[in-house]
Amino acid sequence: MKHHTTPTIHRATGQGMTEYIVIVALVAVAAIAVYQFFGQTIRSQTSGIALELSGQDSKDALDAAKASATATGGERVKKGLEKYGNDGVAR
């Protein structure tokens, strides 16, 4: 006597895998967005850590990280269409 699995079991397994792939894709997109927003700061900090571990001075890299973080802070300002004039230029 042969044992056959029901199609619903295979469908549920496939559905679970699809949901897992969607979640992984959303996490990847969120990670890319965060890296784009804080990328230069992260690169500068990583560079500073690498320089310190190798026994070198990391002041320039850490200053670059601070400058980048300050510039990123400016991105948090609320922006809207009211900031633009009739000619389409930001004011």
C-alpha positions in Angstrom: 0.0 0.0 0.0 1.5 3.4 -1.1 1.3 6.4 1.2 0.5 9.6 -0.6 0.8 13.0 1.0 -2.1 15.3 0.6 -1.7 18.4 -1.6 -2.6 20.7 1.3 0.6 19.7 3.2 2.8 20.7 0.2 0.9 23.9 -0.3 1.3 24.9 3.4 5.0 24.2 3.2 5.3 26.3 0.0 3.3 29.0 1.6 5.6 29.1 4.6 8.6 29.3 2.4 7.1 32.2 0.4 6.3 34.1 3.6 9.8 33.6 4.8 11.2 34.9 1.5 9.0 38.0 1.7 10.1 38.7 5.3 13.8 38.3 4.4 13.3 40.6 1.4 11.6 43.3 3.6 14.5 43.0 6.1 17.0 43.4 3.3 15.2 46.5 1.9 15.1 48.0 5.4 18.8 47.3 5.9 19.7 48.9 2.5 17.6 52.0 3.4 19.4 52.4 6.7 22.8 51.9 5.1 22.0 54.5 2.5 20.9 57.0 5.2 23.8 56.3 7.5 26.3 54.9 5.1 29.0 57.5 5.2 28.9 57.6 9.0 29.1 53.8 9.2 32.0 53.7 6.7 33.9 56.5 8.6 33.4 54.8 12.0 34.5 51.4 10.6 37.6 53.1 9.2 38.4 54.7 12.5 38.0 51.3 14.3 40.3 49.6 11.8 42.9 52.4 12.1 42.8 52.1 15.9 43.1 48.3 15.8 46.2 48.7 13.6 47.8 51.1 16.0 47.3 54.2 13.9 45.7 57.6 14.7 42.0 57.6 13.7 41.2 61.3 14.4 40.6 62.1 10.7 38.2 59.2 10.2 36.3 59.9 13.4 36.0 63.6 12.5 34.6 62.6 9.1 32.1 60.3 10.9 31.0 63.2 13.1 30.7 65.5 10.1 28.6 62.9 8.3 26.4 62.3 11.3 25.8 66.1 11.6 24.9 66.2 7.9 22.5 63.3 8.3 20.8 65.1 11.2 19.8 67.8 8.8 17.8 65.2 6.8 15.4 64.8 9.7 14.0 68.3 9.1 10.4 68.1 7.9 10.2 68.9 4.2 7.1 69.8 2.3 6.0 71.4 -0.9 5.5 74.7 0.9 9.3 75.2 0.9 9.2 75.6 -2.9 8.4 78.8 -4.8 6.5 79.0 -8.1 9.7 78.4 -10.0 10.3 75.0 -8.4 13.4 76.1 -6.5 13.7 75.3 -2.8 13.7 78.4 -0.6 
